[in-house]
Amino acid sequence: MKILLAQRLTDLRKASGLSKLQLGKAISVSDTAIGKWENGLRQPSLACLWKLADFFDVTVDYLIGREEV
């Protein structure tokens, strides 16, 4: 089972119709990094969490599972 951050990131990316490569380019990380985050193999840095939250217009708390939409 995926951790909540991984699942929310995957869901947000797919709902936006983006590939891992497109999301990576948008926040200046590699598509490999996006894949590792989505598979729960790595965790994004705080700076990347902020970028993801801003990009998807959600809070960091939502991404990490501390709040619901």
C-alpha positions in Angstrom: 0.0 0.0 0.0 1.3 3.4 -0.9 1.9 6.0 1.7 -0.5 8.9 1.7 1.9 11.4 0.1 2.7 9.0 -2.7 -1.0 8.4 -3.4 -2.0 12.0 -3.3 0.8 13.1 -5.6 0.0 10.3 -8.1 -3.7 11.3 -7.9 -3.1 15.0 -8.4 -0.7 14.4 -11.3 -3.1 12.1 -13.1 -6.1 14.3 -12.5 -4.1 17.2 -14.0 -3.3 15.0 -17.1 0.4 15.4 -16.6 3.2 12.9 -17.2 6.0 12.5 -14.7 8.2 14.3 -17.1 5.9 17.2 -17.4 5.5 17.6 -13.7 9.2 17.3 -13.2 9.9 20.0 -15.6 7.3 22.2 -14.0 8.9 22.0 -10.6 12.5 21.6 -11.8 13.1 17.9 -10.8 13.6 14.8 -12.8 10.9 12.4 -13.9 12.8 9.8 -12.0 12.4 11.7 -8.8 8.7 12.0 -9.4 8.5 8.3 -9.9 10.4 7.5 -6.7 8.1 9.8 -4.7 5.0 8.3 -6.2 6.3 4.8 -5.5 7.2 5.7 -1.9 10.9 5.0 -2.5 12.0 8.5 -1.6 10.5 11.6 0.0 10.6 15.0 -1.5 12.5 17.7 0.3 10.6 20.5 2.0 11.4 22.8 -0.8 10.0 20.3 -3.3 6.9 19.8 -1.1 6.3 23.6 -1.3 6.7 23.6 -5.1 4.3 20.7 -5.4 1.7 22.4 -3.1 2.0 25.6 -5.0 1.8 23.9 -8.4 -1.3 21.9 -7.5 -2.8 24.7 -5.4 -3.1 22.5 -2.2 -1.4 22.8 1.1 1.7 20.9 2.2 -0.5 19.5 5.0 -2.8 18.1 2.4 0.1 16.4 0.6 1.4 14.8 3.7 -2.0 13.7 5.0 -2.5 16.2 7.9 -5.7 17.6 6.4 -8.4 16.7 3.9 -9.6 18.7 0.9 
